[in-house]
Amino acid sequence: MPTHKSVSLEHLGGMRFHAIPSSGHELDFDDRESDQGGSPVETILAALASCSAMDVISIATKKRQSVSSYRLEVSGSQRDAYPKVFTDIDLVHVIEGANLAEAAIRRAIELSATKYCPVNAMISAGATVVHHRYRIRSSGAASYEAEGEVLATGPFQRPDVVGS
């Protein structure tokens, strides 16, 4: 049975809106002029980052990776014409820990991008290319630093999402 989510959106005047999702965790949005809420477009980047991060940290933990610090750096380029959709998004997982296995981290990112993260699946089904990258700093007996791209998803690469 499909999961159902909902949001009630209330106009607060001008270009300000208050969202009340079924989760109860409320959000405010604006057009950046009143600066009293988040940008809807930036929220897409935050949703992608948090969705992927939850997958990656869960998978890395299951793979017994000792992650001491983890953050995502996300940036996106929008086209100039309306609708100003993202054409490219760079998602960089920055991970530090003791004795990290680069292959395990890469696999966690790959699984998130190709199997688990519904936000990435929805974005990749459209006109956007998402680059899934990493930077690792591993301490311990065999310290090293590494960075690279695991894969790029999209555009229009998810017929399993749009065809169902």
C-alpha positions in Angstrom: 0.0 0.0 0.0 1.5 3.4 -0.9 2.5 5.8 1.8 0.5 9.0 1.9 2.0 12.4 3.0 0.3 15.7 3.1 1.0 19.4 3.6 -1.3 22.3 4.5 0.0 25.6 3.2 -1.2 28.9 4.6 -0.6 32.3 3.0 0.8 34.8 5.5 0.8 37.9 3.2 3.1 39.1 0.5 5.1 36.1 -0.6 5.3 34.4 2.8 3.8 31.0 3.4 3.6 28.6 6.3 3.6 24.9 5.7 2.2 22.3 8.1 3.3 18.8 7.0 1.5 15.7 8.2 4.7 15.1 10.3 3.9 18.3 12.3 7.4 19.8 11.7 6.4 23.2 10.4 8.3 25.3 7.8 8.1 28.9 6.6 8.9 29.9 3.0 9.3 33.3 1.3 10.6 34.8 -1.9 13.9 35.9 -0.4 12.8 39.6 -0.2 11.2 39.4 3.2 13.9 37.0 4.4 11.5 35.4 6.9 11.6 31.9 5.6 13.4 29.4 3.4 13.5 29.3 -0.3 11.4 26.5 -1.9 14.2 25.8 -4.3 16.9 25.7 -1.6 14.6 23.3 0.3 14.9 20.8 -2.6 18.7 20.8 -2.1 18.3 20.4 1.7 15.8 17.5 1.1 18.1 15.8 -1.3 21.1 16.2 1.1 19.2 15.0 4.2 17.6 12.0 2.3 21.0 10.9 1.0 22.8 11.5 4.3 20.3 9.3 6.2 21.0 6.5 3.8 24.7 6.9 3.7 25.2 7.1 7.5 22.9 4.1 8.0 24.7 2.0 5.4 28.2 3.1 6.6 27.3 2.1 10.1 26.0 -1.3 9.0 29.4 -1.7 7.1 31.1 -0.9 10.5 32.6 2.3 9.3 33.8 4.5 12.3 32.5 7.9 11.1 33.5 10.7 13.4 32.4 13.7 11.2 30.0 13.8 8.3 28.5 16.6 6.3 27.1 17.2 2.9 27.9 20.2 0.7 25.2 20.7 -2.0 25.0 23.2 -4.8 22.9 23.4 -7.8 22.7 25.4 -11.1 19.3 26.5 -12.4 18.6 27.3 -16.0 17.8 31.0 -16.8 14.4 30.3 -18.5 11.2 29.5 -16.7 10.6 27.2 -15.1 14.0 27.6 -13.6 14.7 23.9 -12.9 18.0 22.7 -11.7 20.2 21.5 -14.6 23.0 20.2 -12.4 23.4 19.4 -8.7 26.6 18.6 -6.9 26.3 16.5 -3.8 29.6 16.1 -1.9 29.8 13.8 1.1 32.6 14.9 3.4 33.4 12.1 5.7 36.1 11.7 8.4 36.8 8.8 10.7 39.3 6.1 11.8 40.3 3.4 9.3 37.5 4.2 6.8 37.3 1.9 3.8 36.9 4.0 0.7 35.1 1.2 -1.1 32.5 0.9 1.7 31.8 4.7 1.6 31.6 4.7 -2.2 29.1 1.8 -2.0 27.0 3.5 0.6 26.7 6.6 -1.7 26.0 4.4 -4.7 23.2 2.6 -2.9 21.6 5.8 -1.7 21.8 7.3 -5.2 20.5 4.3 -7.1 18.2 2.4 -4.7 17.1 4.1 -1.5 16.8 7.9 -1.7 13.3 8.8 -3.1 14.3 12.5 -3.4 17.2 11.6 -5.7 15.0 9.2 -7.7 12.4 12.0 -8.3 15.0 14.5 -9.2 16.9 12.1 -11.5 13.7 11.2 -13.3 13.5 14.7 -14.6 15.9 17.1 -16.4 18.5 17.3 -13.6 21.9 15.6 -13.4 23.0 14.9 -9.9 26.7 14.3 -9.3 27.4 12.1 -6.2 30.9 12.9 -5.0 32.9 12.3 -1.8 35.9 13.5 0.2 37.3 11.2 2.8 39.8 11.8 5.5 40.7 8.6 7.3 42.9 8.5 10.4 44.4 5.5 12.1 47.0 3.0 11.1 46.8 3.7 7.4 45.8 7.4 7.2 44.8 8.7 3.8 42.7 11.3 2.0 40.6 10.6 -1.1 38.0 12.2 -3.2 36.1 11.5 -6.4 32.8 11.0 -8.0 30.9 7.8 -7.4 28.3 8.3 -10.2 25.9 10.8 -11.8 22.2 10.2 -11.9 19.7 11.7 -14.3 18.6 13.2 -16.5 15.5 11.1 -17.3 17.2 8.0 -16.0 14.5 6.6 -13.7 11.8 5.0 -15.9 11.0 2.9 -12.8 9.9 6.1 -11.1 7.9 7.8 -13.8 6.5 4.6 -15.5 4.8 3.1 -12.5 
